[in-house]
Amino acid sequence: MEKKYWVPAIGKADNILNLIAYRPNQYRLIDLSNELNINKSSLYSLLNTLETLGWVKKGKDDTYALGMRFGVFSALYSSQFDLIGTFSEEAVSTVNNLDETIQLSILDGVDILYLAKKEGSSPVRVATDPGMKFPAHATAMGKVLLSKYTFNEMKDLYEGRSLEAKTPYTIKTLEELWAQIALLDEQGYIKEYQEAVENFFCIAAPVKNQEDEVIAAVSVTMLTTSWKKKQEEAEREIVDLAKRISLHAGFLKPVGPGPQ
């Protein structure tokens, strides 16, 4: 955007909202003034306007948090969010950069349900299509989607069920499954090496909504020989794709490794 069209007051308001969104009820006017380097007189006018419009609310201790207007607009935005359509648009650049198969899925019981797929130019085709299901425990996307449960909740989900071995590499116990799921918070993604199909590698990342809930997963699948060449790029690309879709879904926090 050209600087001549920039509206400074809106830029300052955006900085205020970003700060209090991540740290609600922590900043008073003087704190915001010091943090954002805005003089107190201008900041008072901005905060008063934002409060009047419902974008922020002032607490009894004179600290600020996001106002009810965000809840209204969040609900309206969520109602028009098209998960598959957004994936179809955002995955184009990921496929172009990696030239590998990119997929989208949701959790359906103990299976994943494939929703959409974008293919690269590899002569070896990944034999999954929208509408198909596959055991969650044997896939990177499934492990990402199962991360919404605690270990005990996951045990209840799998009560009376065995973990079907799709290949010799498929994990065999819930403890192994949980150990892999636990890596998500640290890494921002989960890898799967030949557990679903031999000679294929997969890496997946979570799509989150405004409630910080995992609502879907995206993945890139490739031959193990390709993975050796594309590992770092694939990790970065799939996390970035998940982040972009999550932003469309209303998720405000960064998606990826580190504190969420």
N, C-alpha and C positions, 0 to 999 in steps of 0.2 A: 504494500500500500504506500502511495506517495505521501511524504510527510506533510505536504501542504493541505491535505485533507484530514489530517489528524486532529482530533478534538481532545485537548489536554485534560479537561475535566473528566471525560469519560475514561481516559487512560488511568487517571488517578483513582476513580471509583472502582475500576477493574482491579487495580492493585490492592485496594482495601478489601474487596470481596474475596479475592484469592487468599489473602492473609487470614482473615477471620474464618474462612471456610475450613481451613485445616487446623486452626487453633481457636475454636469457639470459646467464648466466655473467658478469654485470657488477656485481651487487650482493652485498655481504657484509651481515651482520646490522646493523652500524653504519650502513651506507649506506641500508638499508631503513628503519631507525629514523629517520634524518634526513629521508629523502624523504617518508615517510608520517606522520611525527609520532606514532609509537607508541613508548612507552617500551621499553627493551631487555629488561626482564624479561618483559613481556607478549608481545613479539615473539618472544623465544626459545621460549616455550611454544607459540605458534602455529606457528612454523617446525618445531619438533620434532614436533608432531602431524601437520602436513602431510607431513613427510618420512616418518614412520612409516607413514602411509596411502598413500604412493606418489604424492602429488600434486606434490611437489617433490623434487629431488635436490640434494645438496650436493657441490660439486666439491672437488678437492684444495686449491684456493686459497681455500676457504671461501665461494665465491660460489654462487648458487642458479640453477637452471633448472627447467623443468617436468619432472615425473616420468613414469614409465611408465604410470601410471594414466590419463593423458590419452590416450595412444596406444590403450589398450584401449577407452575410452569413445568415442573418435573413430571407431574402426573400427565399433563397434556402432551409433553414430548414423548413420554413412554408409550402413550396410546398410539402414536403414529410411527413408532420405531419398527422398521422392517428388518429383521435379523438376516434373512436369506438375501434380500436385496442389497443390504449394506455389505455383506460378505462378498457378493458377486462383484460389487464395485471396488472394494478395498483390496481384494485378493489379486486383482489384475497385476498390480505392480510387484507383488510378492512372487507371482509366477514368472513374470518377466525377469526378475532379478535372479531367481534360483533355477528356473527352468525345470521345476519338479512339481509333483502333484500336491495341491493344497486342498484340505477338506474341512468341513464344518459339521459338528455333531452336538447332540444334547443327550442327557441321560434318560433312559427308559428302564426303570427297575435296575437290574444288574447288567443291562446291555447299553451300548451306545446306539443311537439312531442317527444314521448319516442324513444330513439335510441338504448339503450342497458340495460341489466338487469343481475344482479348476485344474486342468491337466497341463503339464509341461510337454516337451517334445520327446521324452524318453520312449524308446521303442518297446520297453517293458511296461505294460499297463497295470496299475493297481486295481485289483478286481473287487472294488467296492463302488456302490452307486447310491444316490439319494433314495431313501426308503428302506435300505438294507439295515440289518442289525448285526452287532458283533459283541462278544463278551467284553465287558468293560475292563476286567482285570488284566486282559491280555493286550491292551492298547494304551498308548500314551494319552490319547484324548480321554479314555475311560478313567484313567488314574487321576487326571486333572479334574474331571467331573465328580469323582468320588471324594475329592478333597473337601467338599461341603459338609461331609459327615465327620463326627468324632469316631475314634476307633471302636467304641462300644456300639455306636449307631451302625457302623459298617458291619460289625459282627452280627447284629440283629438282621441286617439286610440280607446277609449271606447264610443265615441260620438254615441248616438242613440242605445246603447246597455245597457242591464241591467246585473247586476252581479247575475248569476244563483245560487240559493241556492242548493248545492248538499246535505247538511245535515242541521240540525238546528243550527249548529255552524259556517256555512260559513259566512264570512263577507258580509255586505250588501251595503257598500258605498265606493266610491273611496277614501274618506278621511281616512277610516279605513285601506284600502289597502295601502295607502301611508305611514301611520304611522308605519305599519309593515315593509315596504320596507326600511324606514329610519333607522331601527335598524341594517341593514346589515353592514354599515361602522363601527359602534361601536362594534358589536359582531363578525363579520366575517361569520355569518350564519343567517338563518331565520328558525323559527320553525312554524309548522302548527299542530294544535290540533283538530283532528276530523272534519276538514272543508271539506275534500275530501270524506272520508269514516268514518263512526262512529266507535269508538273503536280503531282507528289507529292514531299514532303520526308520524310525519315526520320532519326531519331537513335537510336543504339543504345549500350548499355553492357554490360560483361561480368559474367557470373555466375561466381564462383570457388569452389573447394572448399578444404578444409583444407590442401591442398598448394600453395596459391596458384596453381592451374592454372585457366585459363579453360575451363569445361566447357559453357557455353551463353551465349547472348546474348538480351537483351530489347530491344524497340524500340517506338517510337511512330511511326506513319505518319499524315500528314495532307496536305491540299491546301496548296500553296505559299501561297495566300492566308491560310490559317489560321495558318501558321507565323509570319508577320509579327506576329501578335497574341500568339502563345503561346510564343515562342522560349524565354525565360528559364524560364518555368514548366515547359515540356517538358523542358529540360535537367535541371532539378532533380528532376522527378518520375521520369524514367527512371533516373537514377543512384540515387535512393532505392529504387526498385523492385529494381534489381540488387543493391543492398546488402542489402535484406531477404531476398531469396532466397539470397544468398551466406551470410548468417548461418545460415540453415537448413541449408545444405550444409556447415557447419563452418568457414567462413572467418572468421578472427579479426581481420584487419587492416581498416582502413577502405577502402571502395571509392569511388573518385572521384579528383579531381585531387590532385596533390601526391605525396609519397613513399608508396609502397605497402609 
